[in-house]
Amino acid sequence: MKKALLVGVSLAAMGVAPAVAADLAARPYTKAPVLAPVYNWGGFYIGINGGGASSHNCWDLTNVAGTAIATTREGCHDATGGLVGGQIGYRWQAASWVFGLEAQGDWADLKGSNVSLAPALAGLGVNNTKIDAIGMFTGQIGYAWNNVLWYAKGGAAVTNNKYTGTFTGTGVVFDSASETRWGGAVGTGVEIGFAPGWSVAVEYDHLFMGSSNIAFPATAFANSRIDSIKQDVDMGTVRVNYTFGGPVVARY
């Protein structure tokens, strides 16, 4: 009797087990996490740039033949032209924020002139400005949306200037002077990474170069003079950079 009971229980258990197993839900399938590529703006970079610029220059005569005179306005002109050069820098990235330091140098060919309004020159003289080099040393702060970076920059600027006085009509030079001038710079740009390590940017900069007293030595054609020349510069450039190191990191 006991043996029959045990056999019956065993058979019942064998019949229930498959049914229970069949009722168990299938083990869910978990997909592997997807890695989203994130552009990394950190690292050393080097690049080239080119574009155009306009420099506004206002001349005021303050001294003639060594004698100070009442400030006499000679007029203003814009020195315009092209520029080309390069930049080198380093950036750090913290989450979406990007910080950097950069040095930029450009050869320039900005020229402009106006007929002097000073009575002493009786409309016979033309004041000419030429800028042949521009440099900037700036810090940057920006915000990145993956491979798109918006940034602002600010720091020091330097221009190399040549000034000449010429006779109206003939263009003969009657005096000249030159200087290297330091000032400040602010700017902004948008940069886009288009390939591993490579990016292209469009940038605008304004240079506050202030006023400087420029001494023109006496020549066979003219007495010595001193002009207070105020200058600022607006620049627009297209830049191509290459960043050294891995430009892309993975993020879950």
C-alpha positions as CSV (number, residue, x, y, z in Angstrom):
1,M,0.0,0.0,0.0
2,K,2.8,2.4,0.9
3,K,4.6,1.6,-2.3
4,A,1.6,2.2,-4.4
5,L,1.1,5.6,-2.7
6,L,4.7,6.6,-3.3
7,V,4.5,5.7,-7.0
8,G,1.3,7.7,-7.4
9,V,2.8,10.8,-5.8
10,S,5.9,10.5,-8.0
11,L,3.8,10.2,-11.2
12,A,1.7,13.2,-10.2
13,A,4.8,15.3,-9.5
14,M,6.2,14.3,-12.9
15,G,3.0,15.5,-14.6
16,V,2.9,18.8,-12.8
17,A,6.6,19.8,-13.3
18,P,6.4,20.2,-17.1
19,A,3.3,22.3,-16.7
20,V,4.9,24.6,-14.2
21,A,8.0,24.9,-16.4
22,A,5.9,25.7,-19.4
23,D,4.2,28.5,-17.4
24,L,7.4,30.2,-16.5
25,A,8.0,33.4,-18.4
26,A,10.9,33.5,-20.8
27,R,14.1,35.2,-19.6
28,P,14.0,38.8,-20.9
29,Y,16.7,39.8,-23.4
30,T,18.8,42.8,-22.4
31,K,20.4,44.8,-25.2
32,A,24.0,45.9,-24.9
33,P,24.3,49.6,-24.0
34,V,24.7,51.9,-27.0
35,L,27.9,54.0,-27.0
36,A,27.2,57.6,-28.2
37,P,30.2,59.3,-29.8
38,V,31.1,62.6,-28.1
39,Y,33.6,65.0,-29.7
40,N,36.5,65.9,-27.4
41,W,37.7,69.5,-27.8
42,G,40.6,69.1,-25.4
43,G,44.3,69.1,-26.4
44,F,46.9,71.1,-28.3
45,Y,45.8,72.4,-31.7
46,I,47.4,74.3,-34.6
47,G,45.8,75.9,-37.6
48,I,45.6,78.5,-40.3
49,N,43.2,81.4,-40.9
50,G,42.4,84.0,-43.5
51,G,39.9,86.8,-44.1
52,G,39.5,90.5,-44.1
53,A,39.7,93.4,-41.7
54,S,39.0,97.1,-41.4
55,S,40.9,99.6,-39.1
56,H,39.3,102.9,-38.2
57,N,42.0,105.6,-37.7
58,C,41.5,109.2,-36.6
59,W,44.4,111.7,-36.7
60,D,44.7,114.8,-34.5
61,L,47.6,117.2,-35.0
62,T,49.0,118.3,-31.6
63,N,52.5,119.7,-32.3
64,V,54.3,121.4,-35.2
65,A,58.0,122.0,-35.4
66,G,58.4,121.2,-31.7
67,T,55.7,123.6,-30.6
68,A,52.5,122.4,-29.0
69,I,49.3,123.6,-30.7
70,A,45.6,123.4,-29.9
71,T,44.5,119.9,-31.0
72,T,43.5,120.2,-34.7
73,R,41.4,117.5,-36.2
74,E,42.9,116.0,-39.4
75,G,40.1,113.6,-40.1
76,C,39.5,109.8,-40.1
77,H,39.8,107.0,-42.6
78,D,39.3,103.2,-42.7
79,A,42.3,101.0,-43.6
80,T,40.9,97.9,-45.2
81,G,42.3,94.7,-46.8
82,G,43.0,91.1,-46.4
83,L,45.0,89.0,-43.9
84,V,46.3,85.5,-43.5
85,G,48.1,83.7,-40.7
86,G,48.0,81.0,-38.2
87,Q,47.1,80.1,-34.6
88,I,48.3,77.7,-31.9
89,G,46.6,76.9,-28.6
90,Y,45.5,74.4,-26.0
91,R,42.0,73.6,-24.7
92,W,40.6,71.9,-21.7
93,Q,37.1,70.4,-21.6
94,A,35.0,69.9,-18.5
95,A,31.6,68.3,-19.4
96,S,30.2,70.6,-22.1
97,W,32.4,73.6,-21.0
98,V,35.6,74.3,-22.9
99,F,38.5,76.6,-21.8
100,G,41.6,77.5,-23.7
101,L,44.6,79.7,-24.4
102,E,45.7,80.8,-27.9
103,A,48.3,82.8,-29.8
104,Q,47.5,84.1,-33.3
105,G,49.6,86.0,-35.8
106,D,48.6,87.4,-39.2
107,W,50.3,89.1,-42.1
108,A,48.0,92.0,-43.1
109,D,47.6,94.5,-46.0
110,L,45.2,97.1,-44.6
111,K,45.5,100.5,-46.3
112,G,43.5,103.7,-46.1
113,S,43.9,107.5,-46.4
114,N,42.1,110.9,-46.2
115,V,43.0,114.4,-47.2
116,S,44.0,116.3,-44.0
117,L,41.6,118.8,-42.6
118,A,44.3,120.8,-40.8
119,P,44.6,124.4,-42.0
120,A,48.4,124.2,-41.7
121,L,48.4,121.7,-44.6
122,A,45.8,123.7,-46.6
123,G,44.3,120.6,-48.1
124,L,47.6,119.7,-49.8
125,G,48.5,116.7,-47.5
126,V,47.1,113.2,-47.4
127,N,47.4,111.1,-44.2
128,N,48.0,107.4,-45.0
129,T,47.8,104.4,-42.6
130,K,49.0,100.9,-43.4
131,I,48.8,97.9,-41.0
132,D,51.0,95.0,-42.1
133,A,50.8,92.6,-39.1
134,I,48.3,91.8,-36.3
135,G,48.8,89.5,-33.3
136,M,46.5,88.3,-30.5
137,F,47.1,86.5,-27.2
138,T,43.8,85.5,-25.7
139,G,42.0,83.2,-23.3
140,Q,38.8,81.4,-24.4
141,I,35.6,80.1,-22.8
142,G,33.1,78.1,-24.7
143,Y,30.2,75.6,-24.7
144,A,30.1,72.5,-26.8
145,W,27.2,70.6,-28.3
146,N,29.1,67.5,-29.3
147,N,31.1,68.5,-32.4
148,V,29.7,72.2,-32.4
149,L,31.6,74.7,-30.2
150,W,30.6,78.3,-29.5
151,Y,33.3,80.3,-27.8
152,A,34.2,83.8,-26.7
153,K,37.7,85.1,-26.3
154,G,39.6,88.1,-24.9
155,G,43.1,89.3,-24.2
156,A,45.9,91.4,-25.7
157,A,46.4,92.5,-29.3
158,V,49.2,94.1,-31.2
159,T,49.4,95.8,-34.6
160,N,52.4,97.0,-36.6
161,N,51.6,100.3,-38.3
162,K,53.2,102.6,-40.9
163,Y,52.1,106.2,-41.3
164,T,52.9,108.5,-44.2
165,G,52.1,112.0,-45.3
166,T,51.9,112.5,-49.0
167,F,51.1,115.4,-51.3
168,T,47.7,115.5,-52.8
169,G,47.7,114.5,-56.5
170,T,51.4,113.5,-56.7
171,G,51.6,110.9,-54.0
172,V,55.1,112.1,-53.1
173,V,55.9,111.3,-49.4
174,F,56.8,114.3,-47.3
175,D,57.1,112.6,-43.9
176,S,56.6,109.1,-42.3
177,A,56.6,107.2,-39.0
178,S,56.0,103.7,-37.8
179,E,55.1,102.0,-34.5
180,T,54.2,98.7,-32.8
181,R,51.0,99.3,-30.8
182,W,49.5,97.2,-28.0
183,G,45.9,97.1,-27.1
184,G,43.0,94.7,-26.1
185,A,40.9,92.2,-28.1
186,V,37.5,90.5,-27.7
187,G,35.9,88.1,-30.1
188,T,33.6,85.2,-30.6
189,G,33.3,82.3,-33.0
190,V,31.5,79.0,-33.9
191,E,33.7,76.0,-34.6
192,I,32.5,72.6,-36.1
193,G,34.4,69.3,-35.9
194,F,34.0,67.7,-39.3
195,A,36.5,64.8,-39.1
196,P,38.7,63.1,-36.5
197,G,41.0,66.0,-35.3
198,W,39.8,68.5,-37.8
199,S,37.6,71.5,-37.3
200,V,36.6,74.7,-39.1
201,A,35.5,77.9,-37.5
202,V,34.1,81.4,-38.4
203,E,35.4,84.1,-36.0
204,Y,34.9,87.8,-35.5
205,D,37.3,90.0,-33.4
206,H,37.4,93.6,-32.3
207,L,40.7,95.2,-31.3
208,F,40.7,98.2,-29.0
209,M,44.0,99.9,-29.8
210,G,43.5,103.2,-28.2
211,S,45.4,106.4,-29.0
212,S,49.1,106.9,-29.5
213,N,51.2,110.0,-30.0
214,I,53.2,109.5,-33.3
215,A,56.2,111.7,-34.0
216,F,56.9,112.5,-37.6
217,P,60.6,113.8,-38.0
218,A,61.3,116.9,-40.0
219,T,62.2,116.3,-43.7
220,A,63.2,118.5,-46.6
221,F,59.5,118.9,-47.4
222,A,57.9,119.4,-44.0
223,N,58.5,120.4,-40.4
224,S,58.3,117.8,-37.7
225,R,54.9,117.1,-36.3
226,I,53.1,115.0,-33.7
227,D,49.7,113.4,-34.3
228,S,47.6,111.7,-31.8
229,I,46.2,108.7,-33.8
230,K,43.3,106.6,-32.4
231,Q,42.8,103.2,-33.8
232,D,40.6,100.2,-33.6
233,V,40.3,97.1,-35.8
234,D,37.4,94.7,-36.8
235,M,38.4,91.3,-38.2
236,G,36.5,88.5,-39.8
237,T,38.3,85.2,-40.4
238,V,37.7,81.6,-41.4
239,R,39.9,79.2,-39.4
240,V,40.9,75.5,-39.9
241,N,42.4,73.7,-36.9
242,Y,43.9,70.3,-36.2
243,T,43.7,69.0,-32.6
244,F,46.3,66.5,-31.6
245,G,45.1,63.4,-29.6
246,G,41.9,61.4,-29.7
247,P,39.1,63.7,-30.8
248,V,36.2,61.4,-29.9
249,V,35.4,59.6,-26.6
250,A,32.5,57.2,-25.9
251,R,29.7,57.9,-23.5
252,Y,26.9,55.6,-22.3
